[in-house]
Structures are given as C-alpha cells and as structure tokens.
C-alpha cells in the first residue's frame, strides 16, 4: 500500500497523523480524529509537554488528554529528517455510540457551554459559546479568559468561577457579556464544578436571552407610554375583559363616575350603565365585538355615577388583539354628551321627535302637522317634557335637551342622540 492509500485508510479511523517542521508547526495532517489542521496544531502544543523523552530509537511514546479524549501518542522527536518530524496519535478507550451522540449534541446544542480550569483557561467550548464572541471553538479553547473578554468582564467571570469552586455546587447566574463589536448581551444559566482528571474545573451552560430581555424592555416601554397617554389624554377610558370586568381605567373615567380609581378596577362595567331604551343595541354590538364579527362600534349609553346621577355619553368600543378567535378585552372610550342630572323616565320616541322639531324653531301647530298629531297632543307632550326636564319655557326646553345629551350637538337638523346606534 502506498502512502496515499494509507492516508485514505486513516481518514475513517479515530487517529491523527501529522508532519511538523523544526519549530513544531504542523505542515500536513490527517486522520479521522480531528477535522482540521488548526486542531491538530493545538493537539501538538498540548501533548508535547507531557510526553517522555525520546527512546533509543528516537520515538517518544505516551498518553495524552485532549478535549476530554485520551490518545496513545507516538512521535519521532529525534533529529528531524529533512527538517521535519512525524507523529501518530490513536484514540484509546473508544467512546460508546451513546457517548459520541452526547458529545455531538453538546457541541452543537443551542445553549452555550464551556469548561475552564481554576486559572481561567478554556479546556472546552461548544459552537454556541464561541458564537457569543463571534468566533469558533478553535479560537477559544486553550485561551485564558482574559484573552477573550475585556479586563473588567474577565475579572467578574473569574470571581464567579471562584465562587462555584468554593461552594462546590451549581450556581445560577444572569449576566451581561460584551460582543467583539462592543454591543452587550445577556445570558442566563448555571455554573457548576466538574472533575477533569485530577483537577476540579468549572463548567457552565448558558442561554442567550438578549432578544427576550430586549422584548421585555420594549414591552414595558410600550405599557408605560400607553399608561401615560391614557392618564394624560383627559379621555374617560376603561379596558373591559370579555367577561365584563374593568381591568384598567383612566383617572378621567374615575372622575366622570365620581368613584376612586382603585374602587373602579374589578367592577362590572354594566353596573355603570342605566337601563335605557338603547341598551339592547349596545349589547348586540358587544357580542359582535367579543365574537370578532366587528372590530369597533359606537353606541349611545347613559352612565350612572356613584351618587346615582345620570349622564349621557357616546361610547367608542374597540377590541384588543387580533389572533384569538374571540376577543379577550375591549377598550371603551366615553365622550360625554350631557351634564350629570337626576334620573328621569326615558323619553318616548314621539317626545324626542317633538324636541328635535322644537329645536328647529317649529311652532306647536307645525309640529302637530309634521307628526300627524293633534294640537292638544303636542301641547300635552310639551307640558310633560317641561316637567321631566325641569325647563319652564320652550327655549329652556331646547337648551336642556342639548345639555343633557338628548339631542346631538354636532348635527343639523337636530337629531336624537338616544336613537343613534
């Protein structure tokens, strides 16, 4: 078998061969033990110090530990031929299939893992750990922590390692690290003592939580911005759960309802509403919102404050979230349309139409003709309205209707607010 055939054979075996120059720099290497020349060089740098001197035949033989693996090493350390020396390392105590699978799993797991000796030198690191520093494991293993971290970070890391070795048991940490580009990240995990031969070392497994931490920070900022907008907008607004409970409320809502903000949270929203002729339409709209048949609705409602006084308002209701089949909550913003007043019987449709025509300036006779009513019937309704609304004259009756929110202030000709859905 020629040399080329021998090299091809060794590519599938757990061995490593190498050829080095006079300064012990790897010129060529192969075999199935290591995947690249850089690792072969690191192997030579690690094991040459531990080998016994050359025998009479010029060969040095011994065993060496490397990255948690045990190798039988034969290396010609005598006078190099043509300025070169050759060596062969054979992995002994071949791991089981389960061990090899575990090694591959640890090396390629998304969690960053490492092993360091008590002095801070990296004995092993996986790809995820090296990725935190923007490099590969080959550039981490064998280096002291001060060679990969800034002096401040290195001192903190060594202190954490010492703490683990002193305690002799796992310790959970959440720490900040710095990337090569100067940006910072956060990682959470455990450090714990491990035995490497006769030496007690520190191992660690960490998960990068930078994106998670950033998302939490952005969420807190968004919530704070929403709360500031809610509290300083001056709008009465409440967040109502699908079950009808008030989850959040603005200070303006508490002021409108004459109730302490702390007492408002947790109450049923419908306890703030007076029974009114338009309630059926409001509840139909609410059911459509919760079932996501509607995204937003507007409705008229009569609010009742803590003193029992009523106030008409326009409610603007909008669902929260888009993903679920049913809405989990609804924001309700109230636009007051009338002053607070003592409750009175709900007006009939005829009485509201009479007020609308009265606001236009129609006479009693014109109102009677327009509504196909007798003059006496219109007179009766007007007298009844003056009693209900506590208004002595026609002008006061119109003004009172607008002040109480019975008529829409933004509409001409005048229209009833209570009949708007």
C-alpha positions, 0 to 999 in steps of 0.5 A, a space after each residue: 500500500 502506498 502512502 496515499 492509500 494509507 492516508 485514505 485508510 486513516 481518514 475513517 479511523 479515530 487517529 491523527 497523523 501529522 508532519 511538523 517542521 523544526 519549530 513544531 508547526 504542523 505542515 500536513 495532517 490527517 486522520 479521522 480524529 480531528 477535522 482540521 489542521 488548526 486542531 491538530 496544531 493545538 493537539 501538538 502544543 498540548 501533548 508535547 509537554 507531557 510526553 517522555 523523552 525520546 527512546 533509543 530509537 528516537 520515538 517518544 511514546 505516551 498518553 495524552 488528554 485532549 478535549 476530554 479524549 485520551 490518545 496513545 501518542 507516538 512521535 519521532 522527536 529525534 533529529 528531524 529528517 529533512 527538517 521535519 518530524 512525524 507523529 501518530 496519535 490513536 484514540 484509546 478507550 473508544 467512546 460508546 455510540 451513546 457517548 459520541 451522540 452526547 458529545 455531538 449534541 453538546 457541541 452543537 446544542 443551542 445553549 452555550 457551554 464551556 469548561 475552564 480550569 481554576 486559572 481561567 483557561 478554556 479546556 472546552 467550548 461548544 459552537 454556541 459559546 464561541 458564537 457569543 464572541 463571534 468566533 469558533 471553538 478553535 479560537 477559544 479553547 486553550 485561551 485564558 479568559 482574559 484573552 477573550 473578554 475585556 479586563 473588567 468582564 474577565 475579572 467578574 467571570 473569574 470571581 464567579 468561577 471562584 465562587 462555584 469552586 468554593 461552594 462546590 455546587 451549581 450556581 445560577 447566574 444572569 449576566 451581561 457579556 460584551 460582543 467583539 463589536 462592543 454591543 452587550 448581551 445577556 445570558 442566563 444559566 448555571 455554573 457548576 464544578 466538574 472533575 477533569 482528571 485530577 483537577 476540579 474545573 468549572 463548567 457552565 451552560 448558558 442561554 442567550 436571552 438578549 432578544 427576550 430581555 430586549 422584548 421585555 424592555 420594549 414591552 414595558 416601554 410600550 405599557 408605560 407610554 400607553 399608561 401615560 397617554 391614557 392618564 394624560 389624554 383627559 379621555 374617560 377610558 376603561 379596558 373591559 375583559 370579555 367577561 365584563 370586568 374593568 381591568 384598567 381605567 383612566 383617572 378621567 373615567 374615575 372622575 366622570 363616575 365620581 368613584 376612586 380609581 382603585 374602587 373602579 378596577 374589578 367592577 362590572 362595567 354594566 353596573 355603570 350603565 342605566 337601563 335605557 331604551 338603547 341598551 339592547 343595541 349596545 349589547 348586540 354590538 358587544 357580542 359582535 365585538 367579543 365574537 370578532 364579527 366587528 372590530 369597533 362600534 359606537 353606541 349611545 349609553 347613559 352612565 350612572 355615577 356613584 351618587 346615582 346621577 345620570 349622564 349621557 355619553 357616546 361610547 367608542 368600543 374597540 377590541 384588543 388583539 387580533 389572533 384569538 378567535 374571540 376577543 379577550 378585552 375591549 377598550 371603551 372610550 366615553 365622550 360625554 354628551 350631557 351634564 350629570 342630572 337626576 334620573 328621569 323616565 326615558 323619553 318616548 320616541 314621539 317626545 324626542 321627535 317633538 324636541 328635535 322639531 322644537 329645536 328647529 324653531 317649529 311652532 306647536 301647530 307645525 309640529 302637530 302637522 309634521 307628526 300627524 298629531 293633534 294640537 292638544 297632543 303636542 301641547 300635552 307632550 310639551 307640558 310633560 317634557 317641561 316637567 321631566 326636564 325641569 325647563 319652564 319655557 320652550 327655549 329652556 326646553 331646547 337648551 336642556 335637551 342639548 345639555 343633557 345629551 338628548 339631542 346631538 350637538 354636532 348635527 343639523 337638523 337636530 337629531 336624537 342622540 338616544 336613537 343613534 346606534 
